[in-house]
Amino acid sequence: MMDFQIEPSVASSRREIPGQLKAVLGLKVLSCLAAIGISLMALLAWSDPANRPVGMSSELAHRIANLAMVATGVSLLELLGVAGVWSFKRWGVYILAGFSMLSFVIRMHNGDSFGIVSIASTVVAGAVIATRWKDFT
């Protein structure tokens, strides 16, 4: 056998992410990137007091900035969990589940009704992962 050929036994043992999980992880990545982008836009838009909407106090702007930074941090950690799940690591599953739930709580605290979608995607990912749990190391 030549150096560049793969033995059939090695090729069949390759782990593959199920299609449903790929779709959910892709949506998680897009939602995390959107949350980071929206947080950045909020920080840039309201960092200058002259650009704030009429009647917005400094305290409210400061609170929004703090929430935007927390949302950015949670989104980055959720992206780390997605990378771990994609590489079949159990720590990735734990991080993804934990920070998805934390993200849900933060979004619901802020009155975001789309937080239900993040829970639904986490439940779908959990159901698919549960069927392949033995593949995760």
N, C-alpha and C positions, 0 to 999 in steps of 0.2 A: 504494500500500500504506500502511496506517495505521501509526502509530508502535508500537503494541502487538503487531502481527503479526510472526511470525518467517518469514523466507524459507525455502522448502523446502530449499535448498542448505545453509543454516546448521544446520537441524534434523537433517539426515542426517549431518553431520560430528561430531556430539556423541559423545564416547566414553562407553561404558557398561562398568561393572565386570561381569564374568561372574558368574553365580549361584553357582558353586562357590567363587569367590574371595570373594564377599560372605559366604558361610557361614563360610569359614575365618577371614576377618578378624573377623567377629562373635565367633567362638569365641576368637580371640586376645585381643580386647578384654575379653571376660568372664573369661578366665583371668588376664589382667593385673590386672583390678580385684579378682578374688578373691585373688590373691597380695598385693596391696597391703593389702586388708582383713585378711587373716590375719596379715600382718606387723604391722599396727597393733594388732590384738588381742593378739598375743604381747607387743609392747612395753608395752601398757597393763596387761596381766595380771601381768607379772613385773617391772614397774619397782619395785614396793614389795617389799622382802624378806619382809614378813609374808605376802604372797600367793603366794609361790613354793612349789612342792611340797616336801614333806619330803625332805631329802637333796640338794636342788639347791644347788650351790655358787654363790658369786658369780661365779667364773670361767666356769662354764657359762652362767649367765644373761647375762653380758657377751658371750660368744661367740654366743649365740642372738640377742641384740640386734644385734650387728654383722652377722650373716647376714641378719637381717630388714631392716636398712637397705640392704644390698647388693641383696637381692631386690626391694625397693621401687624402688631406682634403676634396676635392669635392666628392671623392668616398665614404668616410666615411659618409658624410652628405646624399649622395644619398642612402646609405644603411639604414640610419635612416628613410628616406622617404619610402623605401620599407617596413620596419617594420611597419610604420604607416598605409600604405595601406593594409597590410596583416591583421591588427587589425581593419580595417574599420574606420579609423580616417581621417577626411578631411585635417587636417594639414599634414598628410603623403602624400596626393595627391599633395598638394601645394609644399611641399619640393621636392618630386620626380620630378614633372614637372619642377620646377625652376632649380634644380641642374642638371637635365638631359640636359636642354638647356645650362646651363653654361658649363657643361662638353663638350657638342658639340662644343661650341665656342672655348674652350681651345684646343680641339683636332684639329679643323680645322685651328686654328691659328698656330699650330705646324706642319701642313701639313699631318695630319693623315686622310687618305681617308676612314677609317672605321667608322668615326664619323656619317655617314649617317645611319648606323645600329642602333645607339643609338637613333636617332631621330625617326626612323621607329618603334622601340620598344616602345618609349614613346607615339607615335600616336596610336598604337594598344592598349596600356594600357589605354590611355585616352578614346578611343572609348568604351571599355568594361566598364570602370568606369562610363562613362556618362549614360549607361543604368541602372546602379545600384546606382546612386547618392543618392537616398533616404535612402539607407542602411548605408551611411556614416554619422557619428555623429560629 
